[in-house]
Structure formats: structure tokens, C-alpha cells
Amino acid sequence: MRIQQLSELLEYVANCRLSMGKLYGRLHRNADSSRVKLMLEYFQQHEQHIHDTLISYIEDAPSRILDTWYKDIVFEDFVKRCVTTSLPANMTEDQVLELHLDLENRLIELVEKTANSSATDEVKSALLDIVRVAKTQQKRLVHSTIRMDDI
């Protein structure tokens, strides 16, 4: 996928979050373990929340930021990755968490890479704020998942 404008990038990341949610829904239908199902439901809700937050950000962000142009921002077909990814029915909580972190880190790295190639400090700062929030949410999600083990 080739991205030219920041608005395209943010919309793409938001759609990738929906694809992750769909992946978790599909895995949920195939999972044997009730704990894994609970975890997948939580991840599915988390991805919907992040999608909605990104869409809200796009709606509220100044056009001078969203209209920023980039050269050569190329990214994998993330949606295809989500569609073709599968785990066995006896998947473990660790496997699900590892999959989630892999997918999420790919998206965070895309935004971070874009931030580092931004021409203005304003755009770079806005994108790095998105990265910072995503990493903070990721830490909270991991801690919540670990607490699930304690239940």
C-alpha cells in the first residue's frame, strides 16, 4: 500500500484496527477456551474503541496537518494479513497476546516512521503524540491481560 497524505495514513490505520477486530471475532468463534474467548472479546472492543478514536481525531484535526503530503510511505497489505492469519482452536492466551502485540506494533511503527519523515515539527509532534498514546494503551492492555491470569 502506498500512502501519500497524512489523512490517508490515519484512515488506513483506523481501517486496520477494524480488520484486527474482525480477526479477533473470527478467532473467537473458533476458540476452545472460555478464557481465550474472553480475551478476544476484550481485544475486539479495544480495536473498535481505537478505530473510533482515530476517526474522531481525523474529524477534529486541522486540515493543514491532515493535508500533509509524503513521498514513499509504503506499507504491507495489513488487511490481507488479518484475513489470512489464523490460530488453532486450542490457542492459548499467550498466543493471542503475542499475535495482538505483533499486529499492533506494526501499526505503531508505521505511524512512528511517518512521524520521523515529517517535514514540519507540528506534524511530527502530532504523530508522535498518537504513538505515545498507542504505546501507553498497549501497556495498559498487557497489564489488564496479565491481571486476567490472576483471576
DRENVEX-441003 format. One record per residue: residue in one letter; z, y negated, x negated of N, C-alpha, C, O in turn. Coordinates in steps of 0.02 Angstrom, whole numbers, padded with zeros to 5 digits, always signed. Layout:
AZYXZYXZYXZYX/...
This chain:
M+00000+00059-00043+00000+00000+00000+00000-00062-00045+00039-00066-00092/R-00043-00108-00030-00047-00171-00067-00020-00227-00023-00041-00235+00035/I+00026-00265-00050+00058-00318-00012+00039-00385-00044+00041-00392-00105/Q+00022-00434-00002+00001-00498-00028+00048-00555-00011+00055-00602-00050/Q+00080-00553+00047+00125-00606+00067+00195-00579+00077+00205-00520+00093/L+00244-00622+00066+00314-00601+00074+00328-00577+00145+00365-00529+00156/S+00299-00611+00194+00309-00589+00264+00285-00517+00274+00317-00479+00310/E+00229-00499+00242+00204-00430+00246+00253-00381+00215+00266-00328+00242/L+00280-00400+00159+00328-00357+00125+00389-00344+00169+00410-00287+00177/L+00417-00397+00197+00478-00389+00238+00463-00349+00301+00504-00307+00321/E+00406-00360+00331+00387-00320+00390+00377-00247+00371+00397-00202+00409/Y+00348-00235+00313+00337-00167+00290+00404-00132+00278+00414-00075+00298/V+00451-00167+00245+00517-00137+00232+00552-00123+00298+00584-00071+00305/A+00547-00168+00346+00577-00157+00412+00547-00095+00445+00584-00054+00474/N+00481-00087+00441+00449-00027+00470+00468+00036+00432+00474+00090+00462/C+00478+00030+00367+00501+00088+00328+00570+00110+00351+00585+00170+00353/R+00612+00062+00369+00679+00079+00395+00673+00117+00460+00712+00164+00472/L+00626+00098+00503+00615+00136+00565+00591+00206+00549+00611+00254+00582/S+00548+00213+00499+00524+00279+00479+00581+00322+00454+00583+00382+00467/M+00627+00292+00417+00685+00329+00394+00726+00353+00454+00750+00410+00456/G+00735+00310+00503+00771+00328+00564+00738+00386+00600+00773+00431+00625/K+00672+00385+00604+00636+00440+00636+00644+00504+00597+00652+00558+00626/L+00643+00499+00531+00655+00558+00488+00723+00588+00503+00730+00648+00511/Y+00774+00545+00507+00841+00570+00521+00846+00601+00590+00883+00649+00600/G+00809+00574+00638+00808+00604+00705+00776+00673+00704+00801+00720+00736/R+00722+00680+00666+00689+00745+00660+00734+00795+00624+00740+00852+00645/L+00766+00773+00571+00813+00818+00535+00871+00837+00580+00895+00894+00577/H+00894+00791+00621+00950+00804+00667+00933+00861+00715+00974+00904+00728/R+00871+00861+00741+00850+00913+00788+00850+00982+00754+00859+01033+00788/N+00839+00984+00689+00834+01048+00653+00898+01069+00618+00903+01126+00594/A+00947+01025+00615+01008+01040+00577+01053+01090+00612+01059+01089+00674/D+01083+01134+00573+01129+01184+00600+01200+01156+00606+01235+01169+00655/S+01221+01119+00557+01291+01096+00552+01304+01035+00596+01265+00988+00597/S+01359+01038+00633+01377+00981+00675+01398+00921+00634+01386+00864+00654/R+01427+00932+00575+01445+00876+00531+01383+00842+00504+01380+00780+00499/V+01333+00881+00486+01270+00853+00462+01236+00815+00519+01208+00761+00507/K+01239+00841+00579+01209+00807+00637+01243+00739+00647+01210+00689+00661/L+01309+00738+00642+01347+00676+00649+01325+00625+00596+01316+00566+00610/M+01318+00649+00535+01297+00606+00480+01226+00578+00492+01214+00519+00481/L+01181+00621+00515+01113+00599+00529+01110+00548+00586+01070+00502+00584/E+01152+00557+00636+01156+00508+00691+01179+00440+00664+01151+00388+00682/Y+01228+00442+00621+01255+00381+00590+01200+00347+00549+01191+00286+00554/F+01163+00385+00509+01110+00357+00468+01054+00328+00512+01025+00276+00496/Q+01040+00362+00567+00988+00339+00613+01007+00271+00642+00966+00225+00645/Q+01069+00264+00663+01093+00200+00690+01093+00146+00636+01076+00088+00649/H+01112+00165+00576+01113+00119+00519+01043+00091+00506+01035+00031+00496/E+00992+00134+00506+00924+00112+00493+00898+00066+00548+00863+00018+00534/Q+00916+00080+00610+00896+00036+00666+00928-00033+00657+00896-00084+00668/H+00991-00034+00637+01026-00097+00625+00993-00138+00569+00982-00198+00576/I+00976-00104+00515+00944-00139+00458+00875-00165+00480+00857-00221+00463/H+00838-00125+00517+00773-00147+00543+00781-00210+00584+00746-00260+00574/D+00828-00209+00631+00839-00266+00675+00860-00328+00636+00839-00384+00651/T+00902-00318+00585+00925-00374+00543+00866-00404+00504+00861-00465+00499/L+00823-00362+00477+00765-00387+00440+00717-00426+00486+00691-00478+00468/I+00706-00400+00546+00662-00435+00594+00692-00502+00612+00656-00552+00616/S+00757-00505+00621+00791-00568+00636+00784-00617+00577+00772-00676+00587/Y+00790-00591+00516+00781-00632+00457+00710-00661+00454+00701-00720+00440/I+00661-00619+00468+00591-00642+00467+00580-00697+00519+00545-00746+00506/E+00610-00689+00577+00603-00739+00630+00635-00805+00612+00612-00858+00633/D+00690-00803+00573+00728-00863+00558+00710-00895+00491+00726-00953+00479/A+00678-00858+00446+00664-00883+00379+00611-00939+00381+00566-00938+00423/P+00618-00987+00336+00568-01041+00333+00499-01014+00314+00493-00968+00274/S+00448-01043+00343+00380-01019+00330+00361-01030+00257+00320-00992+00230/R+00390-01080+00223+00373-01090+00152+00395-01031+00109+00366-01019+00057/I+00445-00994+00132+00466-00933+00097+00423-00875+00118+00397-00838+00076/L+00415-00866+00183+00376-00809+00209+00303-00810+00189+00271-00758+00183/D+00275-00870+00179+00205-00877+00163+00191-00871+00088+00134-00882+00066/T+00241-00854+00049+00232-00846-00023+00183-00790-00037+00188-00736-00008/W+00135-00803-00082+00084-00754-00099+00102-00719-00164+00132-00748-00209/Y+00082-00656-00169+00093-00615-00229+00029-00582-00249-00016-00570-00209/K+00025-00567-00314-00030-00528-00340-00003-00460-00361+00049-00456-00393/D-00038-00409-00343-00024-00341-00368+00045-00313-00352+00076-00281-00394/I+00069-00325-00291+00128-00289-00268+00101-00226-00234+00074-00229-00179/V+00109-00170-00268+00083-00107-00243+00142-00060-00234+00187-00056-00276/F+00142-00024-00178+00198+00020-00162+00171+00084-00131+00117+00085-00101/E+00209+00137-00140+00189+00202-00113+00182+00200-00037+00204+00152-00005/D+00151+00251-00009+00148+00258+00063+00215+00287+00086+00222+00348+00094/F+00263+00243+00096+00331+00263+00112+00336+00298+00179+00373+00346+00187/V+00297+00274+00228+00297+00305+00294+00275+00378+00288+00304+00422+00319/K+00223+00390+00249+00200+00458+00239+00254+00501+00206+00264+00559+00225/R+00290+00472+00158+00345+00508+00126+00396+00530+00179+00420+00586+00177/C+00413+00485+00224+00462+00501+00276+00435+00555+00323+00473+00599+00344/V+00371+00552+00339+00342+00601+00385+00339+00670+00354+00349+00720+00389/T+00325+00673+00289+00317+00738+00257+00381+00767+00227+00382+00825+00207/T+00434+00728+00225+00498+00752+00198+00532+00799+00247+00532+00787+00307/S+00560+00852+00220+00598+00898+00263+00655+00928+00222+00654+00929+00161/L+00704+00950+00258+00760+00986+00229+00769+01050+00270+00750+01051+00329/P+00798+01102+00241+00808+01164+00279+00860+01154+00334+00901+01108+00331/A+00859+01197+00384+00907+01192+00440+00979+01196+00416+01023+01167+00448/N+00991+01231+00361+01060+01236+00335+01075+01182+00284+01115+01191+00238/M+01042+01124+00291+01052+01067+00246+01126+01049+00243+01163+01057+00291/T+01147+01023+00185+01216+01003+00176+01222+00927+00181+01172+00891+00179/E+01283+00905+00188+01295+00833+00190+01273+00800+00125+01247+00745+00126/D+01284+00834+00069+01264+00807+00004+01188+00800+00000+01163+00751-00028/Q+01151+00848+00026+01078+00844+00026+01054+00785+00067+01007+00749+00047/V+01085+00774+00124+01065+00719+00168+01081+00652+00134+01040+00607+00135/L+01139+00647+00104+01158+00585+00070+01112+00572+00011+01091+00515-00001/E+01096+00624-00027+01051+00617-00084+00982+00593-00062+00952+00550-00093/L+00957+00622-00008+00892+00601+00020+00895+00527+00041+00851+00488+00024/H+00947+00510+00077+00954+00441+00101+00956+00392+00043+00921+00341+00044/L+00996+00406-00008+01001+00361-00065+00935+00355-00102+00917+00300-00125/D+00899+00409-00108+00833+00407-00141+00786+00361-00103+00754+00317-00133/L+00782+00370-00038+00736+00329+00003+00757+00256+00002+00716+00211-00007/E+00821+00244+00012+00845+00176+00014+00837+00140-00053+00818+00081-00055/N+00850+00175-00107+00842+00144-00173+00769+00126-00187+00756+00077-00222/R+00723+00164-00161+00652+00147-00170+00636+00080-00136+00600+00039-00164/L+00664+00069-00077+00652+00006-00042+00687-00052-00076+00659-00107-00081/I+00748-00040-00098+00785-00093-00133+00748-00113-00197+00743-00172-00213/E+00724-00064-00233+00687-00078-00295+00623-00117-00281+00604-00160-00321/L+00590-00103-00226+00530-00141-00207+00547-00215-00197+00512-00259-00224/V+00600-00229-00160+00619-00298-00147+00642-00331-00212+00626-00389-00224/E+00678-00294-00253+00702-00322-00317+00643-00337-00364+00642-00389-00397/K+00595-00292-00366+00535-00302-00408+00498-00364-00384+00474-00404-00425/T+00492-00372-00319+00459-00431-00291+00497-00494-00308+00466-00545-00325/A+00563-00491-00303+00604-00550-00321+00592-00570-00393+00585-00630-00408/N+00590-00522-00437+00581-00537-00508+00512-00564-00525+00502-00594-00578/S+00463-00553-00481+00396-00581-00493+00382-00642-00450+00325-00665-00445/S+00435-00670-00420+00427-00729-00378+00419-00791-00421+00452-00798-00473/A+00376-00836-00399+00361-00897-00437+00415-00950-00430+00425-00990-00476/T+00449-00952-00374+00499-01004-00364+00570-00975-00361+00580-00917-00340/D+00617-01015-00382+00687-00994-00380+00712-00983-00309+00754-00940-00297/E+00686-01023-00263+00708-01018-00193+00690-00949-00164+00731-00917-00131/V+00628-00927-00176+00607-00862-00151+00643-00806-00187+00666-00758-00156/K+00649-00813-00253+00685-00762-00292+00757-00755-00268+00782-00699-00260/S+00789-00811-00257+00859-00810-00233+00865-00778-00164+00911-00739-00152/A+00818-00793-00120+00819-00764-00052+00812-00688-00055+00847-00652-00021/L+00765-00665-00097+00755-00593-00103+00813-00558-00137+00833-00503-00117/L+00841-00590-00187+00899-00559-00221+00960-00557-00175+01002-00513-00182/D+00964-00605-00128+01017-00601-00077+01007-00540-00033+01056-00506-00015/I+00945-00525-00015+00930-00466+00026+00950-00403-00013+00979-00357+00015/V+00933-00402-00077+00951-00344-00120+01026-00337-00125+01053-00281-00119/R+01061-00392-00135+01134-00390-00140+01166-00363-00076+01211-00321-00079/V+01143-00386-00019+01169-00362+00045+01154-00288+00054+01196-00249+00077/A+01093-00268+00036+01074-00197+00043+01118-00152-00001+01138-00098+00021/K+01131-00174-00061+01173-00134-00106+01245-00131-00081+01278-00079-00087/T+01270-00186-00054+01338-00186-00025+01342-00139+00034+01390-00101+00041/Q+01292-00142+00078+01291-00097+00136+01285-00025+00114+01314+00020+00145/Q+01247-00013+00061+01239+00055+00036+01306+00082+00011+01323+00139+00025/K+01344+00041-00024+01410+00062-00048+01456+00078+00011+01491+00129+00010/R+01455+00036+00062+01496+00048+00122+01475+00113+00156+01518+00151+00179/L+01410+00124+00160+01385+00185+00192+01408+00247+00154+01429+00296+00184/V+01404+00244+00088+01427+00301+00047+01502+00312+00056+01524+00369+00063/H+01541+00258+00057+01613+00265+00068+01628+00293+00137+01673+00335+00144/S+01591+00271+00187+01601+00298+00255+01585+00373+00257+01619+00412+00290/T+01532+00392+00221+01512+00462+00219+01565+00504+00183+01580+00559+00205/I+01593+00477+00130+01646+00513+00094+01707+00520+00139+01740+00572+00138/R+01723+00468+00177+01780+00472+00223+01769+00525+00276+01816+00555+00301/M+01705+00536+00295+01690+00589+00344+01712+00656+00316+01735+00700+00354/D+01706+00665+00251+01728+00729+00219+01802+00739+00227+01826+00795+00231/D+01840+00684+00230+01912+00688+00235+01936+00706+00305+01994+00725+00314/I+01893+00699+00354+01912+00712+00424+01916+00787+00436+01932+00808+00492/
